[in-house]
Amino acid sequence: TQLPYFTDDDDCIGCGQCVAVCPGLAITLVDYRKDKESPVVTFPLELTHEKIEVGQTV
């Protein structure tokens, strides 16, 4: 397959492509770069049954 991958944490740019294509829904990204107190969390939508609005704190 041509799934994105990396072998070194330094190669991760936080693009989120791995979250979108992971067949096991096993990837969650936590991005502290912009705000150390309220990081941006990217996760597969299937992890919740509730609607999450853009910008909503979860």
N, C-alpha and C positions, 0 to 999 in steps of 0.2 A: 504494500500500500504506500501511498505518498502522504502519510500523516506527518504533521510537523513534530519535530523532536529536537532535543538538545542534550548534550552529555555533560555540560558544566553549568552550574547555576549562574556563572557570570555571563553566559550567552543569552539568558532570559531577558527579553525587553518588555515583558508585561503586555504583549499584544492581545492575549486572550484566545488565540486560535486553538490552543491545546484544550481549553475548557469546552469550546464549541464542538470539537471532533472526538473527544474522549468517549469511547463506547461504554465504558464502565461508570461514567459520571463520577470519576474519582479525583478530579482536579478542582481545587479552589484556589484562587489567587487573592492575596491580601496585599494591597499596594499602599504603603506608608509614605510614599515620596511627597505627596502634596500636603498631607495633614497627618501628623503623628498621633493626634488624639482621635480622629475619626477617619480611619483608612477606608479606601474603596475596596469592597469585596466583590469578586466576580465568582459566581457559582452556577451550576446547571439549574435551570428553572424547575426541573422535576423534583428538586429537593423541598419544594414547598407547594401547598395547594392554595395558598392565599395570593392575591394579586399584589405585586410589589410595584409601586410607582417609581419612576425615575427620580433620584434624589432622596428617596425615603430612607430614613435611618432604620436599620434592622438589627 
